Amino acid sequence: MYICLSYNRINDNAKNMKLQVIQDGYGNNTGVFVPINDWEVITQKHQDLKELVTIEPAPKKKLSELAGTLSKETAEAMINYVAESRQEWDERLKKQF
C-alpha cells in the first residue's frame, strides 16, 4: 500500500508548488512526485538536473500478458453478488416511490 501526501511549497518565484510524498504501508517516505509543470520550472533554473533524468517509454505489453482468468467459483460468486445487489436496489426503489 502506498500513500501520497500533498504538500504546498512556495518556490523562489513565489509560485505554489504541489509536491506529493509517497509513503509505503509503514509510513516510510519512498519517493516524491513533482508535477510536470513544476519540474519544467525547476529544470529551467537548474539545467544540470535534466542531465540526471532519462525518460524511457514504458515497454508495451500485449493485452494477453495482462489478462488472467477467474475460477468458476469466483465468477459465479461475482454474478450472484451483482444479482443480489440489483434485487436490493429494486426493493429500495419500490419503497421510495
PAGULO-673610 format. One record per residue: residue number from 1; x, y, z of N, C-alpha, C in turn. Coordinates in steps of 0.2 Angstrom, whole numbers, plus 5000, padded with zeros to 4 digits. Layout:
<pts>
(NUM, (X, Y, Z), (X, Y, Z), (X, Y, Z))
...
</pts>
This chain:
<pts>
(1, (5004, 4994, 5000), (5000, 5000, 5000), (5004, 5006, 5000))
(2, (5003, 5011, 4996), (5007, 5017, 4995), (5002, 5023, 4997))
(3, (5004, 5028, 5000), (5000, 5034, 5002), (5004, 5040, 4999))
(4, (5000, 5044, 4996), (5003, 5051, 4994), (5000, 5056, 4998))
(5, (5005, 5060, 5001), (5004, 5066, 5005), (5005, 5072, 5001))
(6, (5001, 5076, 5000), (5002, 5083, 4996), (5005, 5088, 5001))
(7, (5010, 5092, 4998), (5012, 5097, 5002), (5012, 5103, 4997))
(8, (5011, 5109, 4999), (5011, 5115, 4995), (5018, 5119, 4998))
(9, (5022, 5120, 4993), (5028, 5124, 4995), (5029, 5130, 4990))
(10, (5031, 5135, 4993), (5032, 5141, 4989), (5039, 5141, 4986))
(11, (5040, 5141, 4980), (5047, 5141, 4977), (5050, 5148, 4977))
(12, (5056, 5149, 4974), (5059, 5155, 4974), (5055, 5161, 4970))
(13, (5051, 5159, 4965), (5047, 5163, 4961), (5040, 5165, 4964))
(14, (5039, 5163, 4970), (5033, 5164, 4974), (5027, 5160, 4971))
(15, (5029, 5154, 4967), (5024, 5150, 4964), (5022, 5145, 4969))
(16, (5016, 5143, 4969), (5014, 5137, 4973), (5016, 5131, 4970))
(17, (5020, 5127, 4973), (5022, 5120, 4970), (5019, 5115, 4974))
(18, (5015, 5110, 4971), (5012, 5105, 4974), (5016, 5098, 4974))
(19, (5019, 5097, 4979), (5023, 5090, 4979), (5019, 5085, 4983))
(20, (5020, 5079, 4981), (5017, 5073, 4984), (5023, 5068, 4986))
(21, (5023, 5067, 4993), (5027, 5062, 4996), (5024, 5056, 4996))
(22, (5027, 5051, 4993), (5024, 5044, 4993), (5027, 5040, 4998))
(23, (5023, 5037, 5002), (5025, 5033, 5008), (5022, 5025, 5007))
(24, (5026, 5021, 5010), (5024, 5014, 5010), (5019, 5013, 5015))
(25, (5017, 5007, 5016), (5012, 5005, 5021), (5014, 5006, 5028))
(26, (5021, 5007, 5029), (5024, 5008, 5036), (5025, 5015, 5037))
(27, (5023, 5019, 5033), (5024, 5027, 5034), (5031, 5029, 5032))
(28, (5035, 5025, 5029), (5042, 5027, 5027), (5041, 5031, 5020))
(29, (5044, 5036, 5020), (5045, 5040, 5013), (5049, 5036, 5008))
(30, (5046, 5035, 5002), (5049, 5031, 4997), (5050, 5035, 4991))
(31, (5047, 5041, 4990), (5048, 5045, 4984), (5044, 5051, 4984))
(32, (5045, 5055, 4979), (5042, 5062, 4979), (5039, 5062, 4972))
(33, (5033, 5065, 4971), (5031, 5066, 4964), (5030, 5073, 4963))
(34, (5033, 5076, 4958), (5033, 5083, 4956), (5029, 5084, 4950))
(35, (5024, 5088, 4950), (5020, 5089, 4944), (5025, 5091, 4938))
(36, (5023, 5090, 4932), (5027, 5091, 4926), (5029, 5099, 4925))
(37, (5023, 5103, 4927), (5024, 5110, 4926), (5029, 5113, 4931))
(38, (5029, 5110, 4937), (5034, 5112, 4942), (5041, 5110, 4940))
(39, (5041, 5103, 4938), (5048, 5101, 4936), (5051, 5105, 4930))
(40, (5047, 5107, 4925), (5050, 5111, 4920), (5052, 5118, 4922))
(41, (5049, 5121, 4927), (5051, 5127, 4930), (5058, 5126, 4934))
(42, (5058, 5120, 4938), (5065, 5119, 4941), (5070, 5117, 4936))
(43, (5069, 5114, 4931), (5074, 5112, 4926), (5077, 5118, 4922))
(44, (5072, 5123, 4921), (5074, 5129, 4918), (5079, 5133, 4922))
(45, (5078, 5133, 4928), (5083, 5136, 4933), (5089, 5132, 4934))
(46, (5089, 5126, 4934), (5094, 5121, 4936), (5095, 5116, 4930))
(47, (5098, 5118, 4925), (5099, 5114, 4919), (5103, 5108, 4920))
(48, (5107, 5107, 4925), (5111, 5101, 4926), (5106, 5095, 4929))
(49, (5100, 5097, 4931), (5095, 5092, 4933), (5093, 5088, 4927))
(50, (5092, 5091, 4922), (5090, 5087, 4916), (5094, 5082, 4914))
(51, (5101, 5083, 4915), (5106, 5078, 4914), (5105, 5071, 4918))
(52, (5102, 5072, 4924), (5102, 5067, 4929), (5096, 5062, 4927))
(53, (5091, 5065, 4923), (5085, 5061, 4922), (5085, 5058, 4915))
(54, (5083, 5052, 4914), (5082, 5049, 4907), (5075, 5047, 4907))
(55, (5071, 5049, 4903), (5064, 5046, 4902), (5064, 5041, 4897))
(56, (5062, 5035, 4899), (5061, 5030, 4894), (5054, 5028, 4894))
(57, (5051, 5027, 4888), (5044, 5025, 4887), (5043, 5018, 4890))
(58, (5038, 5017, 4893), (5036, 5010, 4896), (5036, 5005, 4891))
(59, (5038, 4999, 4892), (5038, 4994, 4887), (5030, 4992, 4886))
(60, (5029, 4991, 4879), (5022, 4990, 4878), (5021, 4982, 4879))
(61, (5015, 4981, 4882), (5013, 4974, 4883), (5007, 4972, 4879))
(62, (5007, 4966, 4878), (5001, 4963, 4874), (4995, 4963, 4880))
(63, (4989, 4964, 4878), (4983, 4963, 4882), (4983, 4956, 4885))
(64, (4985, 4951, 4881), (4985, 4944, 4883), (4990, 4943, 4889))
(65, (4995, 4947, 4890), (5000, 4947, 4895), (4997, 4949, 4902))
(66, (4992, 4954, 4901), (4990, 4957, 4907), (4983, 4953, 4909))
(67, (4980, 4950, 4905), (4974, 4946, 4906), (4975, 4940, 4910))
(68, (4970, 4939, 4914), (4970, 4932, 4918), (4963, 4929, 4918))
(69, (4962, 4924, 4921), (4956, 4921, 4921), (4953, 4920, 4929))
(70, (4947, 4920, 4929), (4944, 4919, 4936), (4942, 4912, 4936))
(71, (4942, 4909, 4942), (4940, 4902, 4943), (4932, 4903, 4942))
(72, (4929, 4897, 4941), (4922, 4896, 4940), (4919, 4898, 4946))
(73, (4921, 4897, 4952), (4918, 4898, 4958), (4918, 4906, 4960))
(74, (4924, 4909, 4958), (4924, 4916, 4959), (4919, 4920, 4954))
(75, (4919, 4918, 4948), (4914, 4921, 4943), (4907, 4920, 4945))
(76, (4905, 4914, 4948), (4898, 4913, 4950), (4897, 4917, 4956))
(77, (4902, 4918, 4961), (4901, 4922, 4966), (4900, 4929, 4964))
(78, (4903, 4932, 4959), (4903, 4939, 4957), (4896, 4940, 4954))
(79, (4894, 4935, 4950), (4887, 4935, 4946), (4882, 4935, 4952))
(80, (4882, 4931, 4957), (4877, 4931, 4962), (4877, 4938, 4966))
(81, (4883, 4940, 4967), (4883, 4947, 4971), (4880, 4952, 4967))
(82, (4881, 4953, 4961), (4878, 4958, 4956), (4870, 4957, 4956))
(83, (4868, 4950, 4956), (4861, 4949, 4955), (4858, 4951, 4962))
(84, (4861, 4950, 4968), (4858, 4951, 4974), (4858, 4959, 4975))
(85, (4863, 4962, 4973), (4863, 4970, 4973), (4858, 4973, 4969))
(86, (4857, 4970, 4963), (4851, 4973, 4959), (4844, 4972, 4962))
(87, (4844, 4966, 4965), (4837, 4965, 4969), (4836, 4969, 4975))
(88, (4841, 4970, 4979), (4841, 4975, 4984), (4840, 4982, 4982))
(89, (4843, 4984, 4976), (4842, 4991, 4973), (4834, 4992, 4971))
(90, (4832, 4987, 4968), (4825, 4987, 4966), (4820, 4987, 4971))
(91, (4821, 4984, 4977), (4817, 4984, 4983), (4817, 4991, 4986))
(92, (4823, 4994, 4986), (4823, 5000, 4989), (4820, 5005, 4985))
(93, (4820, 5005, 4979), (4817, 5010, 4974), (4809, 5009, 4975))
(94, (4807, 5003, 4976), (4800, 5002, 4976), (4797, 5005, 4983))
(95, (4801, 5005, 4988), (4799, 5008, 4994), (4799, 5015, 4994))
(96, (4804, 5018, 4990), (4804, 5025, 4989), (4798, 5028, 4985))
(97, (4796, 5025, 4981), (4791, 5028, 4976), (4785, 5024, 4977))
</pts>
